[in-house]
Amino acid sequence: MSHFSQLTRLFGKSRAVNQKEPVNAINVGCLELNSQLDIVHVHNIVCHKLLGEKELVNVNFAQILSHRMSQERYRQLDSVFDALLKKQDITQFDGQKNPFDCIKIRIVNNHGIQVTRYLRCEFERHADFLINGIWLVTIRDVSRAVRISREIKLSRTESDLKINTVMSLIQFEKDLIEEFLEDTVDSMKTLVNYLKSEADSHSACQTKLELIYGIAHQIKGDASMLNLDVISGAVHEFESSLASLNCCDNLTNAHFKELRQSVKIIVNALKEVNTIFDKLREGGWNESVKEDKENKNNLVRQLNYLIKKIALDNHKHVVLVTEGDLDNSIPAEYNKIIGKLLTQLTRNAIVHGIEDIDTRLICRKTPYGCIHVFTQHENGKFILRVRDDGAGINLRTVKKAALISGLFPEENIPSWNSEQTINALFKPGFSTAKELTEHAGRGIGLDVIKSAILKYDGKVSVDTAEGKFTEFLLEFPASQQ
C-alpha cells in the first residue's frame, strides 16, 4: 500500500531484517587445572582462541571467566568453583543441569573485534588428581548450536504469530481491517513526525513525550480489540522505551532518536499484518457468508473480543451488557472516537475495577463481573455511560499512589476531597497499578480519554461507590459543525 511506502520514507532505508551473522565452527580444547584452579597445562592451541588469551599457563581459570561474563552469571558458578577447590566430585549434579553447560563470554578475537562465544566446560578427574588435585577440563565452542537453536525458536515464534494473525483477521469484516490499517498508518505518521520535531526545552520535550505516549497507547488498544498481538506487543515494547525517557531529568531531542528502532519494529509488524491481509483477500474472504451490514454490530463484537482477552490475561470473568443497538445509536461523527474511548474504558474496568472470581464471591457478588454500556440522546446531547460492578475507586489508595508518584504537591494531597482525588486519575503519567502489565501501569489512559473528549467540546465525569461500582459519564454535543 502507498501508506506503508510513505511511512517507510520517513525513516529512510532500513537494514535487511534477515541478515545473518557469521557463526564459528565448533572447536574443542583441553587444559589442566591444579587444586587452586590455576591452569598448569594446555593440551592444544584452540584453548587460547576459545578463551581469548595469548597466555594461559599459570593464569587462574576462574579469573579468566569472571572478566568475560556477567557478574550475575558468574555468581551462579560460585558453588561449583568452591567444590573444585575442595576437591569434591562435580562430574554429577544430582540430576541438575551442568552450570557450565552453556556459558556466555565476551572476548576480543585476533582481529581486535569483540565477539560473543558460548562454551561448554566438562570436568574430569585427572589421573594425578588424588596426589596433586589436577582437573582435566574439556572446553567446547557451542556458539553455532546456540545460534541455530535461537533461529529455530524465532522461526517457530514468527510462524505462531502469523497463524494467530490469520485467525484474528478472519473473524472481522474486510472493511473493518482496512479501516484499522489506514488509521494506524496515519497515526504512525503523526507519531514519527512528533519524534522528528524539535522541542526547545525540557518542558516542551515532556509534552512531546505525552503526545507520543497517547498515540502509541491508542494504537495498542485498537490492535488489542482486533486480537492483533503482533502489533500490540510491538507497541507495548515501544511504551517501555518511552517509560525510560519519562525518568530523564533533562529531556532533549537527542533522547527521542533512541526510539527510532522501536518504531521500525512497529512498522514492520504493521507491514506483516498488511501482507497477510492482502493474501487473505486474494484467496477469498469467506465470501460464502453474507451478512446484512446493518445487523453486524461491529463495535459490540470488537468489545467482546477485547473483554475476553483482557479478562483472561487478568484471571477474571467479565461479560458485556449493552442497551439497544449500540452501533446505530452512536452519531456518525462520533463513531470512531467512541470506539476508541470504549476500548480504554473497558480495559480500565477490567484491570482496575472488577475483582477476581474468588474476591467477588467473598463479597457476595456474582462470580462474573459486568460492564454496562448505555447510550442516550437528551437535551441536545449525546450521552455515553460505561459502568462496571467492581470494587469502585478507593480514594485512600489513590491518595497514597499520588504521594508516591511525585506528580502533585505533597502538602495538598491529604486535604483533597473526593472530586479532587478522582480528578488525579486524569493526570498524565499517574497510575494506581501495583505492577506494569500489557494492560496497565503506564499512567496513560484516562488522560487520553479526557483529551479526546475535550477536542469534541465534550465533558467527562465519574461516579463511584467503594465496593459497588464505577461509572463514567461522557457527554458530547448532539452534532458537530
Secondary structure, DSSP 8 states (H G I E B T S, - for coil): -HHHHHHHHHH-----TT---------EEEEEE-TTSBEEEESSTHHHHHHT-S--TTSBHHHHHHTTS-HHHHHTTHHHHHHHHTT---S--TTS--TTSSEEEEEE-TTS-EEEEEEEEEEEE-TTHHHH--EEEEEEE-HHHHHHHHHHHHHHHHHHHHHHHHHHHTTS-HHHHHHHHHHHHHHHHHHHHHHHS--SSHHHHHHHHHHHHHHHHHHHHHHHHTT-HHHHHHHHHHHHHHHHHHT-SS--HHHHHTTHHHHHHHHHHHHHHHHHHHHHHHT--STT----GGG--HHHHHHHHHHHHHHHHTT--EEEEE-S-HHHHS-GGGHHHHHHHHHHHHHHIIIIIS--HHHHHHTT--SSEEEEEEEEEETTEEEEEEEE-S----HHHHHHHHHHHT-S-TTTGGG--HHHHHHGGGSTT----SS--SSSSSS-SHHHHHHHHHHTT-EEEEEEETTTEEEEEEEEES---
